Amino acid sequence: MTIIGQRIKNARKNKNLSQTELAALLGVSQPTIGNWESGNHEPRHAITSRIAYALDVRHLWLISGMADPVDGKSLATPVVGEQGQYLTTPIVHVPVLEWPKMADGFLKDTPNPQRHLPASLWALQPFALAICDDSMLHEFAQGTLVMFDAARTRLYDGELYLFNWNGVAILRRWRTNPGRLEASGDTSQFETLFPEENPVVIARALQSIRELA
């Protein structure tokens, strides 16, 4: 059995799902699940995020077994101590992109970065944007760089996301019960948005920095 196959099996059992039930959630056959868990085949990367979502586990943990300090919980054993956690966090070079004029197709056309920014964080598809959304000025000063991960599109209450709202890229905080997109600016000027269904998530915000020069 492969390591990822063992993780799929353990997570499936934790969710009290049969192989047939998991297969139905993913739109694959039961033998496909069996082959993953037995190690005869490994799931393609394109479907691993769907597996993680169906099993309610972190995508990073599913594909690597590593804890995810950004998300705050994982089935993996957490690193003890803040210093140890920092030292085991990878250094990645995050491409700094221009704020998207249109949200549709953003990231799919591989936009050219203005530069790269070294950062210590867990991210599979990182990128950074200089905030130019007036609705978030109470949270971020104009020009603050926010780092995102396009691999994290699952909605969690209280987290910040870059949304595709009717073709426009907006940064908002997601709230549940009822589902809504909240701004941090003047509420009389920037209304809370109430989508009829889950909004389109481009990426989740991970970190922010303010450059002094």
C-alpha positions as CSV (number, residue, x, y, z in Angstrom):
1,M,0.0,0.0,0.0
2,T,1.3,3.5,-0.9
3,I,1.5,6.1,1.8
4,I,-1.2,8.3,0.1
5,G,-3.4,5.1,-0.2
6,Q,-3.1,4.5,3.5
7,R,-4.1,8.1,4.2
8,I,-7.1,7.9,1.9
9,K,-8.2,4.6,3.7
10,N,-7.7,6.0,7.2
11,A,-9.6,9.3,6.3
12,R,-12.4,7.3,4.6
13,K,-12.9,5.1,7.7
14,N,-12.8,8.2,10.0
15,K,-15.7,9.6,7.9
16,N,-17.5,6.2,8.2
17,L,-17.7,5.9,4.4
18,S,-17.5,2.8,2.3
19,Q,-15.4,2.6,-0.8
20,T,-18.6,2.7,-2.8
21,E,-19.9,5.8,-1.0
22,L,-16.6,7.6,-1.5
23,A,-16.6,6.6,-5.2
24,A,-20.1,8.1,-5.6
25,L,-18.9,11.4,-4.0
26,L,-16.0,11.6,-6.4
27,G,-17.7,10.4,-9.5
28,V,-15.3,7.4,-9.9
29,S,-15.8,3.7,-9.6
30,Q,-15.4,1.6,-6.4
31,P,-12.5,-0.4,-8.0
32,T,-10.7,3.0,-8.5
33,I,-10.9,3.7,-4.7
34,G,-9.7,0.1,-4.0
35,N,-6.8,0.5,-6.3
36,W,-5.8,3.8,-4.6
37,E,-6.0,2.3,-1.2
38,S,-4.2,-0.9,-2.1
39,G,-1.4,1.0,-3.9
40,N,-2.0,-0.4,-7.3
41,H,-2.5,3.1,-8.6
42,E,-2.1,6.6,-7.1
43,P,-4.7,9.3,-7.7
44,R,-3.8,12.0,-10.2
45,H,-2.9,15.3,-8.7
46,A,-6.0,16.9,-10.4
47,I,-8.4,14.8,-8.2
48,T,-6.5,15.0,-4.9
49,S,-8.2,18.2,-3.9
50,R,-11.6,16.6,-4.5
51,I,-10.6,13.6,-2.4
52,A,-9.5,15.9,0.5
53,Y,-12.7,17.9,0.3
54,A,-14.9,14.7,0.3
55,L,-13.0,13.3,3.3
56,D,-12.8,16.7,5.1
57,V,-9.0,16.6,5.5
58,R,-6.4,19.1,4.5
59,H,-5.1,18.8,1.0
60,L,-1.5,19.2,2.1
61,W,-1.8,16.4,4.6
62,L,-3.4,14.1,2.0
63,I,-0.7,14.5,-0.6
64,S,2.3,14.7,1.8
65,G,1.4,13.7,5.3
66,M,2.7,17.0,6.6
67,A,0.9,19.1,9.2
68,D,-0.5,22.4,7.9
69,P,0.3,25.2,10.4
70,V,-1.7,27.8,8.4
71,D,-4.9,25.8,8.7
72,G,-4.4,25.1,12.3
73,K,-5.4,21.4,12.3
74,S,-4.4,18.3,10.5
75,L,-4.5,14.5,10.9
76,A,-0.7,14.6,10.9
77,T,1.3,14.9,14.1
78,P,1.9,18.6,14.7
79,V,5.4,20.0,15.1
80,V,6.2,20.7,18.8
81,G,7.1,24.3,19.5
82,E,6.9,27.5,17.4
83,Q,10.6,27.5,16.6
84,G,10.5,23.9,15.4
85,Q,7.4,24.7,13.3
86,Y,9.1,27.7,11.7
87,L,12.3,25.8,10.9
88,T,10.3,23.0,9.1
89,T,8.2,25.4,7.1
90,P,9.6,25.6,3.5
91,I,10.9,28.8,2.0
92,V,9.0,29.5,-1.3
93,H,9.5,32.2,-3.9
94,V,6.0,33.7,-4.3
95,P,5.3,35.5,-7.6
96,V,3.9,39.0,-7.1
97,L,1.2,39.6,-9.7
98,E,-0.8,42.6,-10.8
99,W,-4.2,43.0,-9.3
100,P,-6.5,41.2,-11.8
101,K,-8.5,43.6,-14.0
102,M,-10.9,40.7,-14.7
103,A,-11.3,37.7,-12.4
104,D,-12.4,35.3,-15.2
105,G,-9.4,33.3,-16.3
106,F,-7.1,34.8,-13.7
107,L,-4.2,32.4,-13.1
108,K,-5.2,30.1,-15.9
109,D,-3.2,32.1,-18.5
110,T,-0.1,32.1,-16.3
111,P,0.3,35.8,-15.7
112,N,3.8,37.2,-15.8
113,P,5.0,38.1,-12.2
114,Q,6.4,41.6,-11.5
115,R,8.9,39.9,-9.2
116,H,9.2,37.2,-6.6
117,L,9.0,37.4,-2.9
118,P,10.7,34.8,-0.6
119,A,8.3,33.7,2.2
120,S,8.1,30.9,4.8
121,L,4.7,29.3,4.4
122,W,2.8,26.2,3.4
123,A,1.4,26.7,-0.1
124,L,0.9,24.6,-3.2
125,Q,0.0,27.4,-5.6
126,P,1.2,30.6,-4.0
127,F,1.0,34.1,-5.4
128,A,0.9,37.6,-4.0
129,L,-1.1,40.8,-4.8
130,A,-0.7,44.4,-3.7
131,I,-4.1,45.2,-2.2
132,C,-6.1,47.8,-4.1
133,D,-9.5,47.0,-2.7
134,D,-10.9,50.0,-0.8
135,S,-13.4,47.8,1.0
136,M,-10.5,46.2,3.0
137,L,-8.6,49.4,4.0
138,H,-9.6,48.9,7.6
139,E,-7.7,45.6,7.6
140,F,-4.9,46.4,5.1
141,A,-3.2,49.6,4.3
142,Q,-3.2,50.4,0.6
143,G,-0.3,48.6,-1.1
144,T,0.0,45.8,1.5
145,L,1.1,42.6,-0.1
146,V,-1.1,39.6,0.6
147,M,0.0,36.1,-0.2
148,F,-2.6,33.6,-1.4
149,D,-2.8,29.9,-2.2
150,A,-4.9,29.0,-5.2
151,A,-5.0,25.4,-4.0
152,R,-7.1,26.4,-1.0
153,T,-10.6,27.1,-2.2
154,R,-12.7,25.4,0.5
155,L,-14.6,27.9,2.6
156,Y,-13.9,28.3,6.3
157,D,-15.7,30.7,8.5
158,G,-13.7,33.9,9.3
159,E,-11.0,33.3,6.6
160,L,-10.1,35.8,3.9
161,Y,-10.5,34.9,0.3
162,L,-10.0,36.4,-3.2
163,F,-13.4,35.8,-4.8
164,N,-14.6,36.0,-8.4
165,W,-17.7,38.1,-7.9
166,N,-19.5,38.5,-11.3
167,G,-16.2,38.6,-13.1
168,V,-14.6,41.0,-10.7
169,A,-11.8,40.0,-8.2
170,I,-12.7,41.1,-4.7
171,L,-11.1,40.4,-1.3
172,R,-13.6,39.6,1.4
173,R,-14.0,37.6,4.7
174,W,-16.3,34.6,4.4
175,R,-18.9,34.2,7.1
176,T,-21.4,31.3,7.5
177,N,-25.0,31.2,8.8
178,P,-25.9,32.9,6.6
179,G,-23.2,32.6,4.0
180,R,-21.9,36.1,3.3
181,L,-18.9,38.1,2.1
182,E,-17.9,40.8,4.5
183,A,-15.9,43.9,3.9
184,S,-13.8,45.6,6.7
185,G,-14.3,49.1,5.5
186,D,-17.2,51.5,6.0
187,T,-20.3,49.3,6.0
188,S,-22.4,52.2,4.7
189,Q,-20.2,52.3,1.6
190,F,-19.3,48.6,1.2
191,E,-22.3,46.4,1.7
192,T,-22.1,42.8,2.9
193,L,-22.7,40.4,-0.1
194,F,-25.1,37.5,0.3
195,P,-24.5,35.0,-2.6
196,E,-27.4,32.7,-3.5
197,E,-24.9,29.8,-3.6
198,N,-21.3,29.3,-2.6
199,P,-19.2,32.0,-4.4
200,V,-16.4,31.3,-6.8
201,V,-13.1,31.2,-4.8
202,I,-9.9,32.1,-6.6
203,A,-7.6,31.7,-3.6
204,R,-7.4,31.9,0.1
205,A,-5.3,34.6,1.9
206,L,-2.4,33.2,4.0
207,Q,-0.2,36.1,5.1
208,S,0.2,39.8,4.6
209,I,3.3,42.1,4.7
210,R,3.8,45.8,4.5
211,E,6.8,46.9,2.5
212,L,8.6,50.0,3.8
213,A,10.4,50.9,0.6
